Amino acid sequence: MFRNRKLEAALTQCQNERDDARAVLAALNRSLAIIEFTPDGTILSANDSFCALMGYSLTQLQGQHHRILCTADYTATPAYDQFWAKLRAGEYFRDKVKRVTQSGKELWLQATYNPVLDREGRVTRIYKIATDITAREEEAELSHALVAAINRAMAVIEFDMNGRVLTANANFLELMGYRLEEIQGRPHRDFCLSAFADSPEYAEFWARLGRGESFSGQFERVAKDGHHVWLEAAYNPVLDAKGQPIKVVKIASDITERVTQQQAEQASAKLAYDISKNTEGVSSKGEAVIADTVAKMTRIAELVRDSSSRVEKLGQQSDQITSIVNTIKEIADQTNLLALNAAIEAARAGESGRGFSVVADEVRKLAERTSNSTTEIAAMIGAIQSDTRSVIDTMGTGLGEVDQGVTLVQEAGQAIQEIRSGAHQVVEAVGKLSSTLTAG
């Protein structure tokens, strides 16, 4: 009786364990893809999750070999044969594996191959339990591809949270002229200008990185040989599962040539601004000089015009004097003729006319001298008139040239004003360009 109770208790316990095992197996069947193989790899069974995942029905799988689930290039390798040899030897396998659905789509599975042994330790069947990790693997592959692309195209360096170099890629090492072993463990400040590395801004820079903040911008750094390198870079703290920064990754590109060109353009713009500003000043002074010249030329024209008028009046007065001199000459000529006639009459009168003859002779002589003098005066006045007419003609020509000169100077003044206006516009334009380049 006692023995029956113990058997009943043992049987009940077995039944309970069996029920628990079935419950666990049911739970696994609901959440995991499970397939069963013989030791040689022939498929015995598969649950609904596995069939749905791989796109097969159970009848399509049963009796097929495991290789229909694998890529052809993998099943043709010695590694595939060794894989099954180890399973037949009872070795457990756990890893991520690439498999192929009925439609030919490749999947990544996190799988375990579990050999089941009989009492003699022989493998009787093999259970594979798997979960689909394709999305995770594709994301990881994409991340790896992105990292690889960045490493091919960019200069990358990693620092610990104290700013010491952990590693750097080939692009960074080539750009800065170092070998990796030369910079591992060295502080970030060794790549910086001393004025920046010793500044409060630098300490704050790393303090903010330590708080998980990112930085991006243009940075001036110093290569191994001392030459300056300009980088377009981003400093990105890498966070752990708790959101705490564990390292800093810097991704950079070399923009030295571009910055050097910008600096040259800024210098050229400043030079152009200075020249334009100087041109504006010179043109302003030139405008003042031209204005003063116009005023003086106008005054000269007025003086020449006044002098020309006076000379014309002098010519007119000399004409009047000539007329008077001619009149005096005519009177002298008539007087001389009368004196000559008087002398002839006195000679006829004889002794009684001698005294009158003397007087007549003196009058004749005076008339002759007067006639000669008026002739000389007339000649002198004629020369003066000739010179006066020449001066009038010359002054007339000069006055025309002075007027033309005034016109030309006024036109020059207008041109200078336009130059100054243009120079001012150039100064404004170059000033804006210089400001834009400096801001850029």
Backbone torsions as a table, in degrees:
resi	resn	phi	psi	omega
1	MET	NA	-43.7	179.2
2	PHE	-63.7	-40.4	-179.7
3	ARG	-65.8	-39.3	179.5
4	ASN	-61.8	-37.7	178.5
5	ARG	-65.2	-39.2	179.0
6	LYS	-66.6	-39.2	178.5
7	LEU	-66.1	-40.7	179.5
8	GLU	-63.0	-40.5	179.6
9	ALA	-65.2	-42.1	179.6
10	ALA	-65.4	-41.4	179.0
11	LEU	-63.7	-41.5	178.4
12	THR	-62.1	-42.7	179.1
13	GLN	-61.9	-42.2	178.8
14	CYS	-63.1	-42.6	178.9
15	GLN	-61.9	-41.1	179.0
16	ASN	-63.9	-42.8	179.8
17	GLU	-65.2	-38.3	178.5
18	ARG	-63.9	-43.5	179.4
19	ASP	-62.5	-40.9	178.2
20	ASP	-63.2	-42.4	179.6
21	ALA	-63.0	-41.8	178.2
22	ARG	-63.9	-39.5	179.1
23	ALA	-64.7	-42.2	178.3
24	VAL	-64.4	-43.6	-179.6
25	LEU	-63.3	-38.8	178.1
26	ALA	-63.9	-41.5	178.8
27	ALA	-63.5	-42.2	179.0
28	LEU	-65.4	-38.6	179.4
29	ASN	-64.4	-31.7	179.4
30	ARG	-73.9	-32.1	-171.3
31	SER	-109.0	-15.7	-175.4
32	LEU	-125.6	154.3	174.1
33	ALA	-89.0	120.8	-174.5
34	ILE	-126.2	134.3	177.0
35	ILE	-137.4	147.7	-176.2
36	GLU	-118.8	133.9	-179.9
37	PHE	-122.9	156.3	165.7
38	THR	-78.1	167.9	179.8
39	PRO	-60.1	-21.9	179.5
40	ASP	-92.3	2.1	175.2
41	GLY	99.2	6.1	178.2
42	THR	-78.9	137.5	-175.9
43	ILE	-78.5	127.4	177.6
44	LEU	-97.4	-45.9	-178.2
45	SER	-159.1	167.6	176.4
46	ALA	-156.2	145.0	-179.5
47	ASN	-81.9	172.9	-176.5
48	ASP	-61.7	-37.4	-178.7
49	SER	-62.4	-41.5	179.9
50	PHE	-67.9	-44.0	-178.9
51	CYS	-62.2	-42.7	179.1
52	ALA	-64.4	-39.3	-178.7
53	LEU	-65.2	-41.7	-174.3
54	MET	-93.6	-7.1	175.7
55	GLY	80.9	18.5	179.5
56	TYR	-111.7	158.6	164.6
57	SER	-92.2	162.9	-178.8
58	LEU	-60.6	-42.5	-178.4
59	THR	-64.1	-30.4	177.6
60	GLN	-70.6	-25.9	-177.4
61	LEU	-89.9	-40.3	-173.3
62	GLN	-59.1	130.7	179.1
63	GLY	89.3	-12.1	177.3
64	GLN	-83.1	158.9	177.5
65	HIS	-88.3	153.3	179.7
66	HIS	-50.4	-29.3	-173.5
67	ARG	-64.0	-19.9	179.4
68	ILE	-67.3	-15.4	-179.9
69	LEU	-93.7	-1.8	-174.2
70	CYS	-113.2	165.4	174.7
71	THR	-74.0	146.5	-176.6
72	ALA	-62.6	-37.2	-178.2
73	ASP	-67.8	-28.5	178.5
74	TYR	-76.1	-43.6	-176.8
75	THR	-68.3	-16.5	179.9
76	ALA	-87.7	0.4	-176.0
77	THR	-96.5	155.1	173.3
78	PRO	-60.3	-27.7	-179.0
79	ALA	-61.8	-34.0	178.9
80	TYR	-67.0	-43.1	178.2
81	ASP	-63.4	-40.4	180.0
82	GLN	-66.3	-35.7	178.2
83	PHE	-56.3	-47.9	-179.1
84	TRP	-75.0	-29.8	177.0
85	ALA	-63.5	-40.8	179.1
86	LYS	-68.2	-39.4	178.2
87	LEU	-63.5	-42.5	178.7
88	ARG	-64.3	-25.3	178.0
89	ALA	-83.1	1.1	176.2
90	GLY	92.4	9.0	-179.7
91	GLU	-79.9	139.8	179.9
92	TYR	-85.5	142.7	179.6
93	PHE	-129.3	134.2	176.6
94	ARG	-144.2	123.1	179.4
95	ASP	-175.3	175.1	172.2
96	LYS	-88.5	138.8	-176.1
97	VAL	-133.0	151.4	176.7
98	LYS	-98.3	128.6	179.2
99	ARG	-131.3	168.3	-173.6
100	VAL	-123.6	129.6	177.9
101	THR	-78.3	174.5	179.6
102	GLN	-61.4	-31.5	-179.1
103	SER	-80.2	-6.2	179.9
104	GLY	96.3	-1.1	178.6
105	LYS	-73.6	136.5	179.0
106	GLU	-88.1	135.1	178.4
107	LEU	-121.7	153.3	171.3
108	TRP	-108.7	128.7	179.9
109	LEU	-120.8	139.0	167.2
110	GLN	-90.6	110.2	-167.8
111	ALA	-128.3	151.5	169.9
112	THR	-125.6	132.7	174.6
113	TYR	-106.3	115.6	-173.3
114	ASN	-114.3	104.1	175.4
115	PRO	-66.5	137.3	176.9
116	VAL	-106.4	125.5	-175.1
117	LEU	-103.6	147.4	172.3
118	ASP	-87.6	-172.4	-176.3
119	ARG	-64.9	-23.8	179.2
120	GLU	-89.6	2.7	178.3
121	GLY	82.0	16.5	178.1
122	ARG	-93.4	142.7	179.7
123	VAL	-74.7	122.6	179.9
124	THR	-103.4	-30.5	177.0
125	ARG	-160.8	168.8	-178.0
126	ILE	-132.6	126.0	177.3
127	TYR	-101.6	131.9	174.1
128	LYS	-111.7	127.0	177.7
129	ILE	-117.8	126.9	-171.8
130	ALA	-140.0	155.2	170.8
131	THR	-128.2	148.2	-178.2
132	ASP	-80.9	116.6	178.3
133	ILE	-118.6	24.2	-176.5
134	THR	-59.2	-46.9	-177.7
135	ALA	-60.6	-42.8	179.3
136	ARG	-64.3	-42.2	-179.6
137	GLU	-68.2	-39.7	178.3
138	GLU	-64.3	-39.7	176.7
139	GLU	-64.4	-40.4	178.1
140	ALA	-65.5	-41.4	178.4
141	GLU	-62.6	-41.0	178.1
142	LEU	-63.5	-41.9	178.2
143	SER	-62.9	-43.1	178.4
144	HIS	-63.7	-39.0	178.9
145	ALA	-65.5	-39.8	178.2
146	LEU	-64.8	-43.6	178.6
147	VAL	-62.2	-42.1	178.9
148	ALA	-63.5	-41.7	178.7
149	ALA	-63.4	-42.2	178.4
150	ILE	-63.3	-42.5	-179.8
151	ASN	-66.1	-29.9	177.5
152	ARG	-73.6	-35.6	-170.7
153	ALA	-102.8	-23.1	-170.7
154	MET	-121.2	162.5	172.7
155	ALA	-92.4	121.9	-174.6
156	VAL	-123.9	135.5	176.6
157	ILE	-142.1	145.2	-178.8
158	GLU	-119.0	142.6	179.3
159	PHE	-127.2	151.4	168.7
160	ASP	-79.2	178.6	-174.1
161	MET	-74.2	-4.9	172.9
162	ASN	-95.1	2.8	177.3
163	GLY	85.1	14.7	179.5
164	ARG	-97.1	144.0	-173.2
165	VAL	-68.5	129.1	173.7
166	LEU	-94.3	-51.8	179.5
167	THR	-160.0	169.6	178.1
168	ALA	-154.8	149.0	-179.3
169	ASN	-86.5	175.2	-174.5
170	ALA	-63.2	-35.4	-179.1
171	ASN	-62.7	-43.0	179.2
172	PHE	-64.8	-45.3	-177.9
173	LEU	-61.9	-42.0	179.7
174	GLU	-66.7	-40.7	-178.9
175	LEU	-63.4	-41.7	-175.5
176	MET	-94.1	-8.8	174.7
177	GLY	82.7	23.4	-177.9
178	TYR	-112.2	163.5	161.8
179	ARG	-98.4	154.7	-174.7
180	LEU	-58.5	-42.7	-177.5
181	GLU	-65.6	-18.0	179.2
182	GLU	-77.6	-22.4	-174.6
183	ILE	-114.9	-15.9	179.6
184	GLN	-60.2	128.4	-178.7
185	GLY	88.2	-11.5	179.8
186	ARG	-81.3	150.6	-178.5
187	PRO	-76.1	152.7	178.9
188	HIS	-57.8	-33.2	-175.9
189	ARG	-60.3	-22.2	179.9
190	ASP	-64.4	-19.1	179.3
191	PHE	-94.2	-2.7	-172.5
192	CYS	-103.6	160.4	170.8
193	LEU	-66.0	140.2	-175.5
194	SER	-60.4	-35.4	-179.7
195	ALA	-61.8	-36.1	178.4
196	PHE	-78.9	-43.3	-177.2
197	ALA	-62.4	-28.7	-178.3
198	ASP	-95.1	6.0	-174.6
199	SER	-93.1	157.7	174.0
200	PRO	-60.6	-30.1	-179.9
201	GLU	-62.2	-35.5	-179.8
202	TYR	-68.0	-43.5	178.3
203	ALA	-62.0	-40.4	179.3
204	GLU	-67.7	-34.4	177.7
205	PHE	-56.3	-50.2	-178.7
206	TRP	-74.8	-28.1	176.2
207	ALA	-65.3	-39.7	179.9
208	ARG	-72.5	-35.7	172.7
209	LEU	-60.6	-39.1	178.7
210	GLY	-64.6	-22.3	177.1
211	ARG	-91.1	5.5	176.4
212	GLY	91.3	8.8	179.7
213	GLU	-81.2	145.7	177.5
214	SER	-99.5	154.6	177.1
215	PHE	-132.7	142.1	172.6
216	SER	-144.1	152.0	-179.4
217	GLY	157.5	-163.4	177.9
218	GLN	-102.8	131.5	-175.4
219	PHE	-130.2	137.9	176.6
220	GLU	-97.1	124.9	-178.0
221	ARG	-128.0	169.7	-175.8
222	VAL	-118.4	124.9	179.2
223	ALA	-78.6	174.4	-177.5
224	LYS	-58.5	-39.7	-177.8
225	ASP	-83.0	2.9	174.6
226	GLY	96.7	-11.7	-179.7
227	HIS	-76.5	151.9	-175.3
228	HIS	-85.9	139.2	-179.5
229	VAL	-123.4	132.1	175.6
230	TRP	-100.5	130.2	-177.4
231	LEU	-122.4	137.2	165.4
232	GLU	-93.1	109.6	-167.1
233	ALA	-137.6	157.0	173.4
234	ALA	-128.2	128.9	174.8
235	TYR	-100.5	116.3	-174.4
236	ASN	-120.6	111.2	174.2
237	PRO	-66.2	137.3	176.5
238	VAL	-99.0	126.4	-174.4
239	LEU	-101.4	148.6	175.0
240	ASP	-86.1	-173.8	-176.8
241	ALA	-61.2	-24.3	179.9
242	LYS	-92.3	4.4	179.2
243	GLY	82.2	14.3	179.6
244	GLN	-96.1	135.6	179.0
245	PRO	-67.2	132.9	-179.8
246	ILE	-115.3	-20.0	175.1
247	LYS	-163.6	169.7	179.7
248	VAL	-122.8	128.7	176.4
249	VAL	-108.4	125.7	177.3
250	LYS	-107.5	125.0	177.5
251	ILE	-115.4	125.8	-171.3
252	ALA	-140.3	157.3	171.2
253	SER	-129.7	149.6	-177.4
254	ASP	-80.8	116.9	178.4
255	ILE	-119.7	22.7	-177.1
256	THR	-56.3	-47.1	-178.1
257	GLU	-61.3	-41.7	-179.4
258	ARG	-66.0	-44.0	179.8
259	VAL	-65.5	-41.5	178.2
260	THR	-60.0	-41.6	178.5
261	GLN	-65.3	-42.0	177.9
262	GLN	-61.6	-42.5	178.9
263	GLN	-63.4	-39.9	177.4
264	ALA	-64.6	-40.2	179.2
265	GLU	-66.3	-38.5	177.5
266	GLN	-64.4	-41.9	178.5
267	ALA	-64.3	-41.4	178.8
268	SER	-65.3	-40.6	179.3
269	ALA	-64.2	-39.9	178.3
270	LYS	-65.4	-41.8	177.6
271	LEU	-62.1	-44.4	179.0
272	ALA	-62.9	-37.6	177.9
273	TYR	-64.9	-45.8	179.5
274	ASP	-61.1	-44.1	179.7
275	ILE	-63.8	-44.2	180.0
276	SER	-63.2	-40.8	178.3
277	LYS	-64.0	-42.0	178.1
278	ASN	-64.8	-41.0	177.7
279	THR	-61.4	-40.4	178.0
280	GLU	-62.1	-42.3	178.7
281	GLY	-64.6	-43.8	-180.0
282	VAL	-63.9	-43.8	-179.6
283	SER	-64.9	-33.5	176.9
284	SER	-65.0	-44.3	176.5
285	LYS	-64.4	-41.4	178.7
286	GLY	-60.5	-37.9	178.5
287	GLU	-63.3	-41.1	178.7
288	ALA	-65.8	-42.3	179.7
289	VAL	-63.5	-43.2	179.5
290	ILE	-62.8	-42.2	179.1
291	ALA	-60.8	-43.8	177.8
292	ASP	-64.0	-39.6	179.0
293	THR	-64.5	-42.2	177.4
294	VAL	-58.7	-44.6	-180.0
295	ALA	-61.7	-44.6	-178.7
296	LYS	-69.3	-40.4	177.9
297	MET	-62.9	-39.3	177.2
298	THR	-62.8	-41.1	178.5
299	ARG	-64.7	-42.0	177.8
300	ILE	-61.7	-42.5	178.9
301	ALA	-59.6	-41.5	178.6
302	GLU	-64.1	-42.4	179.5
303	LEU	-64.7	-44.3	179.2
304	VAL	-62.6	-40.8	179.4
305	ARG	-63.1	-41.7	178.7
306	ASP	-65.7	-43.7	179.1
307	SER	-63.1	-40.6	178.7
308	SER	-61.1	-40.1	178.4
309	SER	-64.6	-42.2	179.8
310	ARG	-64.7	-42.1	180.0
311	VAL	-64.7	-38.2	176.9
312	GLU	-60.9	-42.9	177.5
313	LYS	-62.6	-39.3	177.7
314	LEU	-61.9	-39.4	176.7
315	GLY	-63.1	-41.7	178.4
316	GLN	-63.8	-41.1	179.4
317	GLN	-66.2	-36.2	178.5
318	SER	-67.1	-32.5	174.7
319	ASP	-63.9	-39.0	178.1
320	GLN	-66.1	-41.9	179.3
321	ILE	-63.0	-40.7	178.5
322	THR	-58.8	-42.2	179.1
323	SER	-62.6	-42.3	179.7
324	ILE	-65.2	-44.7	180.0
325	VAL	-61.3	-40.7	178.6
326	ASN	-63.0	-38.5	178.0
327	THR	-64.0	-44.6	178.6
328	ILE	-61.2	-39.8	-179.3
329	LYS	-64.7	-41.9	178.5
330	GLU	-62.1	-41.8	178.6
331	ILE	-63.2	-42.9	-179.9
332	ALA	-64.4	-38.9	179.4
333	ASP	-66.2	-42.4	178.2
334	GLN	-66.4	-39.6	179.0
335	THR	-63.7	-41.5	178.8
336	ASN	-62.6	-39.8	178.7
337	LEU	-65.9	-42.0	178.8
338	LEU	-65.2	-40.2	179.6
339	ALA	-64.8	-37.2	178.5
340	LEU	-66.6	-42.8	177.4
341	ASN	-63.8	-39.5	179.5
342	ALA	-64.8	-38.6	179.6
343	ALA	-65.6	-38.0	179.0
344	ILE	-65.2	-43.6	179.5
345	GLU	-66.3	-37.0	179.8
346	ALA	-66.5	-36.3	179.5
347	ALA	-66.5	-35.3	176.9
348	ARG	-68.0	-31.9	-178.3
349	ALA	-74.2	-17.2	177.0
350	GLY	82.6	-138.3	-174.1
351	GLU	-64.8	-32.4	-175.2
352	SER	-72.9	-20.0	-178.7
353	GLY	-103.1	7.5	-177.3
354	ARG	-62.3	-45.5	-177.4
355	GLY	-62.4	-39.0	178.5
356	PHE	-67.6	-31.8	179.1
357	SER	-64.6	-39.2	179.3
358	VAL	-62.9	-44.7	-178.8
359	VAL	-64.1	-41.6	-179.5
360	ALA	-64.3	-37.7	178.7
361	ASP	-65.0	-39.4	179.0
362	GLU	-66.5	-38.8	179.0
363	VAL	-65.0	-40.1	179.1
364	ARG	-61.7	-44.6	179.3
365	LYS	-62.5	-41.3	178.6
366	LEU	-63.4	-40.1	179.2
367	ALA	-65.6	-37.8	178.1
368	GLU	-64.5	-45.9	179.0
369	ARG	-63.0	-39.7	178.4
370	THR	-63.1	-41.9	-179.8
371	SER	-63.7	-44.4	179.3
372	ASN	-62.7	-43.5	-179.0
373	SER	-63.7	-42.7	179.9
374	THR	-66.2	-32.3	177.3
375	THR	-64.1	-44.0	178.1
376	GLU	-63.4	-41.6	179.4
377	ILE	-63.1	-41.2	-179.9
378	ALA	-61.9	-42.1	178.9
379	ALA	-62.4	-43.6	179.5
380	MET	-63.0	-44.1	179.8
381	ILE	-65.3	-36.6	176.8
382	GLY	-60.7	-43.4	177.5
383	ALA	-63.6	-42.2	178.9
384	ILE	-61.4	-42.2	179.7
385	GLN	-63.0	-41.4	178.2
386	SER	-61.6	-46.8	178.5
387	ASP	-63.1	-39.7	-179.9
388	THR	-62.6	-44.5	178.3
389	ARG	-62.3	-39.2	178.2
390	SER	-62.9	-43.5	179.2
391	VAL	-63.3	-41.1	179.8
392	ILE	-61.7	-45.2	179.3
393	ASP	-61.8	-46.6	-179.2
394	THR	-62.1	-43.9	-180.0
395	MET	-66.5	-33.6	176.4
396	GLY	-63.3	-45.2	177.1
397	THR	-62.8	-45.9	179.7
398	GLY	-60.7	-39.8	178.5
399	LEU	-61.6	-41.0	177.5
400	GLY	-62.7	-42.2	179.2
401	GLU	-67.4	-37.2	177.2
402	VAL	-63.4	-43.9	177.9
403	ASP	-60.9	-42.2	177.6
404	GLN	-63.5	-40.6	177.6
405	GLY	-61.6	-40.9	177.8
406	VAL	-60.9	-43.6	179.1
407	THR	-61.5	-45.9	-179.3
408	LEU	-63.5	-41.0	179.4
409	VAL	-65.1	-39.1	177.7
410	GLN	-64.1	-40.9	177.0
411	GLU	-63.6	-40.4	177.0
412	ALA	-62.0	-39.2	177.8
413	GLY	-62.4	-41.1	177.1
414	GLN	-63.2	-42.2	178.8
415	ALA	-63.0	-41.2	178.9
416	ILE	-62.7	-40.0	177.8
417	GLN	-61.5	-43.4	178.7
418	GLU	-64.6	-40.0	177.4
419	ILE	-61.8	-42.8	-179.4
420	ARG	-64.3	-42.8	178.2
421	SER	-61.8	-44.4	178.0
422	GLY	-63.4	-41.6	179.1
423	ALA	-62.7	-37.3	178.9
424	HIS	-65.4	-42.2	177.4
425	GLN	-63.3	-40.2	177.5
426	VAL	-62.4	-42.5	179.0
427	VAL	-59.2	-45.1	179.6
428	GLU	-64.2	-44.9	-178.6
429	ALA	-63.8	-46.2	-179.3
430	VAL	-67.0	-35.8	177.2
431	GLY	-62.2	-43.0	177.3
432	LYS	-64.9	-43.1	178.4
433	LEU	-60.3	-43.4	-179.8
434	SER	-62.7	-41.1	178.7
435	SER	-64.6	-40.3	179.4
436	THR	-63.3	-45.4	-179.3
437	LEU	-64.5	-39.4	-179.7
438	THR	-65.8	-42.5	179.2
439	ALA	-66.5	-34.6	-179.9
440	GLY	-69.2	NA	NA
